[in-house]
Amino acid sequence: MPAIYKVSYVVPGEDHPGAILNSETSPHQGDVISLGSSDFEVIEVIDLVPPRGDFHYLHATLVRTTKKT
């Protein structure tokens, strides 16, 4: 079974609520993530707790890359 990454995405200083998503790949600094109709760049990824089996729990800090109207 492949690893599952449960990622908490947070956008500080924005009205965007962020998200908690499951993924089969880990986010990395510089990745671009689409949440709703907005794109965000990952600027930081932190392990929240040690992996448990195939589950990894991560926090990713994002910044908006484009303004959508």
Backbone as CSV, one residue per row, in Angstrom:
resi,resn,N_x,N_y,N_z,CA_x,CA_y,CA_z,C_x,C_y,C_z
1,MET,0.850,-1.192,0.000,0.000,0.000,0.000,0.889,1.246,0.000
2,PRO,0.613,2.203,-0.912,1.423,3.438,-0.929,1.132,4.296,0.303
3,ALA,2.074,5.159,0.599,1.907,6.077,1.731,0.748,7.034,1.470
4,ILE,0.072,7.423,2.525,-0.989,8.429,2.468,-0.522,9.624,3.284
5,TYR,-0.579,10.807,2.683,-0.190,12.036,3.356,-1.443,12.827,3.680
6,LYS,-1.702,13.058,4.949,-2.797,13.922,5.385,-2.160,15.289,5.619
7,VAL,-2.521,16.254,4.772,-1.835,17.548,4.762,-2.791,18.662,5.168
8,SER,-2.376,19.440,6.172,-3.096,20.639,6.584,-2.478,21.820,5.832
9,TYR,-3.238,22.408,4.912,-2.773,23.568,4.153,-3.298,24.833,4.816
10,VAL,-2.380,25.759,5.133,-2.741,27.004,5.810,-2.224,28.185,4.996
11,VAL,-3.081,29.210,4.864,-2.726,30.431,4.126,-2.745,31.586,5.123
12,PRO,-1.612,31.890,5.769,-1.611,32.975,6.761,-1.846,34.341,6.125
13,GLY,-2.572,35.197,6.852,-2.808,36.559,6.398,-3.840,36.683,5.298
14,GLU,-4.573,35.626,5.002,-5.596,35.645,3.952,-6.930,35.234,4.555
15,ASP,-8.008,35.563,3.854,-9.328,35.109,4.268,-9.588,33.661,3.878
16,HIS,-8.722,33.085,3.065,-8.912,31.711,2.606,-8.833,30.752,3.797
17,PRO,-9.796,29.817,3.909,-9.813,28.923,5.072,-8.755,27.828,5.046
18,GLY,-8.046,27.632,3.927,-7.109,26.527,3.840,-7.869,25.227,3.622
19,ALA,-7.195,24.090,3.921,-7.836,22.796,3.701,-7.043,21.707,4.385
20,ILE,-7.700,20.585,4.616,-7.031,19.364,5.043,-7.353,18.324,3.984
21,LEU,-6.309,17.839,3.298,-6.504,16.929,2.174,-5.632,15.688,2.312
22,ASN,-6.090,14.573,1.756,-5.282,13.367,1.651,-4.610,13.356,0.286
23,SER,-3.363,12.867,0.242,-2.619,12.817,-1.003,-1.720,11.584,-1.003
24,GLU,-1.392,11.078,-2.185,-0.445,9.980,-2.298,0.983,10.482,-2.460
25,THR,1.156,11.812,-2.575,2.491,12.404,-2.666,2.628,13.512,-1.624
26,SER,3.828,13.679,-1.147,4.107,14.716,-0.156,4.306,16.061,-0.858
27,PRO,3.750,17.145,-0.311,4.037,18.462,-0.889,5.485,18.867,-0.601
28,HIS,6.052,19.661,-1.477,7.421,20.151,-1.309,7.447,21.662,-1.539
29,GLN,8.438,22.303,-0.940,8.609,23.740,-1.127,8.696,24.041,-2.618
30,GLY,7.922,25.041,-3.068,7.910,25.434,-4.470,6.773,24.820,-5.273
31,ASP,6.135,23.758,-4.753,4.978,23.176,-5.435,3.855,24.203,-5.511
32,VAL,3.030,24.121,-6.553,1.851,24.968,-6.677,0.626,24.093,-6.434
33,ILE,-0.228,24.514,-5.496,-1.419,23.781,-5.081,-2.648,24.611,-5.452
34,SER,-3.641,23.979,-6.038,-4.912,24.655,-6.334,-5.919,24.307,-5.254
35,LEU,-6.454,25.321,-4.610,-7.523,25.157,-3.627,-8.685,26.021,-4.103
36,GLY,-9.774,25.369,-4.492,-10.888,26.116,-5.058,-10.451,26.735,-6.371
37,SER,-10.705,28.032,-6.527,-10.342,28.719,-7.769,-9.036,29.493,-7.653
38,SER,-8.260,29.236,-6.591,-7.014,29.969,-6.374,-5.818,29.027,-6.370
39,ASP,-4.686,29.547,-6.838,-3.435,28.796,-6.821,-2.525,29.347,-5.734
40,PHE,-1.819,28.431,-5.058,-0.932,28.797,-3.960,0.398,28.076,-4.116
41,GLU,1.472,28.739,-3.665,2.794,28.117,-3.648,3.103,27.635,-2.243
42,VAL,3.651,26.437,-2.151,4.072,25.889,-0.867,5.401,26.541,-0.482
43,ILE,5.436,27.174,0.695,6.677,27.813,1.139,7.324,27.068,2.306
44,GLU,6.568,26.153,2.957,7.124,25.419,4.086,6.309,24.145,4.294
45,VAL,6.995,23.043,4.621,6.335,21.781,4.959,6.955,21.257,6.248
46,ILE,6.099,20.911,7.205,6.560,20.431,8.518,5.848,19.128,8.849
47,ASP,6.587,18.142,9.362,5.968,16.925,9.900,5.304,17.284,11.216
48,LEU,4.003,16.984,11.347,3.292,17.287,12.593,3.578,16.249,13.672
49,VAL,3.560,14.998,13.296,3.871,13.887,14.204,4.626,12.845,13.390
50,PRO,5.325,11.928,14.068,5.999,10.867,13.305,4.982,10.037,12.517
51,PRO,5.397,9.499,11.365,4.479,8.664,10.581,3.951,7.495,11.420
52,ARG,2.723,7.105,11.127,2.109,5.942,11.782,1.740,4.959,10.687
53,GLY,2.541,3.932,10.556,2.338,2.995,9.450,2.545,3.717,8.135
54,ASP,1.554,3.630,7.275,1.636,4.289,5.964,1.086,5.711,5.975
55,PHE,0.705,6.230,7.143,0.101,7.556,7.234,1.112,8.588,7.731
56,HIS,1.206,9.690,6.993,2.090,10.805,7.334,1.210,12.034,7.554
57,TYR,1.498,12.785,8.606,0.698,13.961,8.959,1.574,15.202,8.796
58,LEU,1.200,16.078,7.849,2.031,17.224,7.486,1.252,18.529,7.594
59,HIS,2.011,19.604,7.790,1.482,20.969,7.747,2.213,21.675,6.617
60,ALA,1.475,22.356,5.725,2.089,23.119,4.637,1.593,24.562,4.699
61,THR,2.544,25.486,4.694,2.221,26.909,4.663,2.248,27.367,3.208
62,LEU,1.218,28.123,2.807,1.060,28.545,1.420,1.038,30.064,1.292
63,VAL,1.385,30.548,0.092,1.170,31.950,-0.287,0.456,31.950,-1.629
64,ARG,-0.423,32.925,-1.820,-1.189,33.025,-3.077,-0.234,33.359,-4.226
65,THR,-0.411,32.663,-5.356,0.413,32.946,-6.530,-0.309,33.818,-7.527
66,THR,-1.648,33.735,-7.587,-2.422,34.561,-8.513,-3.704,34.980,-7.846
67,LYS,-4.201,36.113,-8.213,-5.505,36.588,-7.749,-6.529,36.242,-8.805
68,LYS,-7.573,35.495,-8.425,-8.644,35.142,-9.345,-9.860,35.980,-9.001
69,THR,-10.573,36.416,-10.031,-11.791,37.208,-9.791,-13.023,36.431,-10.154
